[in-house]
Amino acid sequence: MKIALIAATGNIGSHIARSALARGHQVTALTRSAKPLPAELAGACAQVVDLTNATALAEAVRGADVIASAFGPRTEDLGEVTQIARALIAAARTAGVKRVVVVGGAGSLEVAPGVQLVDVPQFPEAYKSIALAHREAYEYLRTVSDVDWTFFAPAAMIGPGDKLGDYRTGSDTLISDAAGQSSIHYPDYAEAFVAELELPQYRQTIATVAYI
């Protein structure tokens, strides 16, 4: 499978790229910088592109089987989350790429019927603006019916750690373990993300993965 991957050098994106390469896929890393890819991504090729320019993106992703995005904004770039989501969909339409999968935010997952995680009082204030930016992008994607998209949210807590494998995926609702914790390590999230690229289970919806 040919994967056009945005943000392939970030914390999540690099794990997605490595997982995809290990599973025999072709990865094109779409970057804003001409810096060489790190040695850990040997086997991927790089292409510099303006991520907010739908026309340029369409040319960059032409021929890909799927567009994947691990774009994670800095505080000053929050407006780009939805902007890039719109550009990805427009590029997919122009280039004829049928599938778009983006790394989403856990804040958009429900913790009770009609109640999203970002709206609960105990949601950390430090992460709220980023969660709301991801939710805006998710709400945009929900208006898209002609592209096969997935908003793939991690668990409430995602970070470095060993690959454990004891996780499950689902849609709509935050997944927690028996102790009430919702967490996932980068390599397990990446494995589940690439599995969704290979065999889509969650089409035009929000999906998630967490340890059980």
C-alpha positions as CSV (number, residue, x, y, z in Angstrom):
1,M,0.0,0.0,0.0
2,K,1.2,3.5,-0.8
3,I,0.8,5.8,2.2
4,A,1.2,9.6,2.0
5,L,1.9,10.6,5.6
6,I,1.9,14.1,7.0
7,A,4.0,14.8,10.1
8,A,6.0,11.6,9.8
9,T,8.8,12.8,12.0
10,G,6.7,13.7,15.1
11,N,6.2,11.6,18.2
12,I,3.1,9.8,16.8
13,G,3.9,10.1,13.1
14,S,7.3,8.6,13.4
15,H,5.9,5.5,15.1
16,I,3.2,5.3,12.4
17,A,5.8,5.5,9.7
18,R,8.0,2.9,11.3
19,S,5.1,0.5,11.7
20,A,3.9,1.0,8.1
21,L,7.4,0.4,6.8
22,A,7.9,-2.7,8.9
23,R,4.6,-4.1,7.5
24,G,6.0,-3.6,3.9
25,H,4.1,-0.4,2.9
26,Q,5.5,2.4,0.9
27,V,5.6,5.7,2.9
28,T,6.0,9.2,1.5
29,A,6.6,11.7,4.3
30,L,5.0,15.0,3.4
31,T,6.9,17.7,5.3
32,R,7.2,21.4,5.4
33,S,11.0,21.3,5.8
34,A,13.7,20.0,3.4
35,K,15.6,18.5,6.3
36,P,16.6,14.9,5.7
37,L,14.4,12.2,7.3
38,P,15.9,10.6,10.4
39,A,17.7,7.3,10.0
40,E,14.9,5.5,11.8
41,L,12.7,6.3,8.8
42,A,15.1,4.8,6.2
43,G,13.0,3.4,3.5
44,A,10.5,6.3,3.4
45,C,10.9,9.0,0.8
46,A,10.3,12.7,1.6
47,Q,8.4,15.4,-0.2
48,V,8.3,19.1,0.8
49,V,4.8,20.6,0.5
50,D,2.6,23.4,2.0
51,L,0.2,21.4,4.1
52,T,-2.5,24.1,3.9
53,N,-2.3,24.3,0.1
54,A,-4.9,21.9,-1.3
55,T,-3.6,22.2,-4.9
56,A,0.0,21.4,-3.8
57,L,-1.2,18.6,-1.6
58,A,-3.1,17.0,-4.4
59,E,0.0,16.8,-6.5
60,A,2.0,15.4,-3.6
61,V,-0.6,12.6,-2.8
62,R,-1.5,11.7,-6.4
63,G,-1.1,7.9,-6.8
64,A,-1.3,7.2,-3.0
65,D,-3.8,4.6,-1.8
66,V,-4.4,6.5,1.4
67,I,-3.6,9.9,3.0
68,A,-2.7,9.7,6.7
69,S,-2.1,12.7,8.9
70,A,-0.4,12.8,12.3
71,F,-0.4,16.6,12.4
72,G,-0.2,17.8,16.0
73,P,-0.4,21.6,16.4
74,R,1.6,23.8,18.6
75,T,-0.5,26.3,20.6
76,E,0.2,29.1,18.0
77,D,-0.9,26.7,15.1
78,L,-4.3,25.7,16.4
79,G,-6.1,27.3,13.5
80,E,-4.3,25.0,11.1
81,V,-5.9,21.8,12.4
82,T,-9.2,22.4,10.6
83,Q,-7.4,24.2,7.8
84,I,-5.3,21.1,7.1
85,A,-8.2,18.8,7.4
86,R,-10.0,20.8,4.7
87,A,-6.9,20.8,2.5
88,L,-6.6,17.0,2.9
89,I,-10.2,16.4,1.8
90,A,-9.9,18.8,-1.1
91,A,-6.6,17.2,-2.1
92,A,-8.1,13.7,-1.9
93,R,-11.0,14.7,-4.1
94,T,-8.7,16.3,-6.7
95,A,-6.1,13.4,-6.7
96,G,-8.7,10.6,-6.6
97,V,-7.5,9.3,-3.2
98,K,-10.5,7.6,-1.6
99,R,-9.2,7.2,2.0
100,V,-8.1,9.8,4.5
101,V,-7.2,8.9,8.1
102,V,-6.1,11.5,10.6
103,V,-4.8,11.4,14.2
104,G,-7.6,13.0,16.2
105,G,-8.0,14.1,19.7
106,A,-9.4,12.1,22.6
107,G,-11.4,15.1,23.7
108,S,-13.9,14.4,21.0
109,L,-14.8,10.9,22.4
110,E,-17.9,10.5,24.5
111,V,-17.7,9.7,28.2
112,A,-21.5,9.6,28.5
113,P,-24.3,9.8,25.9
114,G,-23.9,13.3,24.3
115,V,-21.0,14.3,26.6
116,Q,-17.5,14.6,25.1
117,L,-14.4,14.2,27.2
118,V,-13.3,17.8,26.5
119,D,-16.5,19.1,28.1
120,V,-16.2,17.4,31.5
121,P,-15.1,19.8,34.3
122,Q,-12.0,17.8,35.2
123,F,-10.5,18.0,31.6
124,P,-7.0,19.6,32.0
125,E,-7.1,23.2,31.1
126,A,-3.6,23.0,29.5
127,Y,-4.9,20.7,26.8
128,K,-8.3,22.2,26.2
129,S,-7.5,24.5,23.4
130,I,-5.8,21.7,21.4
131,A,-8.7,19.4,22.1
132,L,-11.2,22.0,20.9
133,A,-9.2,22.6,17.7
134,H,-9.3,18.8,17.0
135,R,-13.0,18.8,17.7
136,E,-13.5,21.6,15.2
137,A,-11.7,19.5,12.6
138,Y,-13.8,16.4,13.5
139,E,-17.0,18.4,13.1
140,Y,-15.8,19.5,9.7
141,L,-15.1,15.8,8.7
142,R,-18.6,14.8,9.8
143,T,-19.9,17.0,6.9
144,V,-17.9,15.0,4.4
145,S,-19.8,12.2,2.7
146,D,-17.8,11.6,-0.5
147,V,-14.4,10.7,1.0
148,D,-13.8,7.6,3.2
149,W,-12.3,9.3,6.3
150,T,-11.5,8.2,9.8
151,F,-10.7,10.5,12.8
152,F,-8.5,8.1,14.8
153,A,-8.3,9.4,18.4
154,P,-5.8,8.0,20.9
155,A,-6.7,7.2,24.5
156,A,-6.9,10.1,27.0
157,M,-3.2,9.6,27.8
158,I,-0.7,8.8,25.0
159,G,3.0,8.8,25.4
160,P,6.2,6.8,25.1
161,G,6.5,3.3,26.4
162,D,7.0,-0.4,25.4
163,K,4.7,-2.1,22.9
164,L,2.2,-4.1,25.1
165,G,-0.3,-5.3,22.5
166,D,-3.1,-5.6,25.1
167,Y,-5.5,-3.0,23.6
168,R,-8.8,-2.8,21.9
169,T,-10.3,-0.4,19.4
170,G,-13.7,1.1,19.2
171,S,-15.7,4.1,18.0
172,D,-17.4,7.1,19.6
173,T,-16.7,6.3,23.3
174,L,-13.5,6.7,25.4
175,I,-12.0,3.3,26.3
176,S,-10.7,2.7,29.8
177,D,-9.2,-0.2,31.6
178,A,-10.5,-2.0,34.7
179,A,-8.9,0.8,36.9
180,G,-10.7,3.5,34.9
181,Q,-7.5,4.6,33.2
182,S,-7.5,5.4,29.5
183,S,-4.0,5.1,28.0
184,I,-1.9,3.9,25.1
185,H,1.8,4.0,24.2
186,Y,3.0,5.3,20.8
187,P,3.9,2.0,19.3
188,D,0.6,0.4,20.1
189,Y,-1.3,3.4,18.8
190,A,0.7,3.3,15.6
191,E,0.1,-0.4,15.1
192,A,-3.7,0.1,15.5
193,F,-3.6,3.1,13.2
194,V,-1.8,1.2,10.4
195,A,-4.2,-1.7,10.9
196,E,-7.0,0.7,10.2
197,L,-5.3,1.9,7.0
198,E,-5.0,-1.8,5.9
199,L,-8.4,-3.0,6.8
200,P,-10.8,-0.2,7.5
201,Q,-13.3,-0.8,10.3
202,Y,-14.3,2.7,11.2
203,R,-15.5,4.6,8.2
204,Q,-16.6,8.2,8.3
205,T,-16.6,8.2,12.1
206,I,-14.4,8.7,15.1
207,A,-12.3,5.7,16.3
208,T,-10.0,5.1,19.2
209,V,-7.7,2.6,20.8
210,A,-6.7,2.1,24.5
211,Y,-5.3,-0.6,26.8
212,I,-7.8,-2.8,28.5
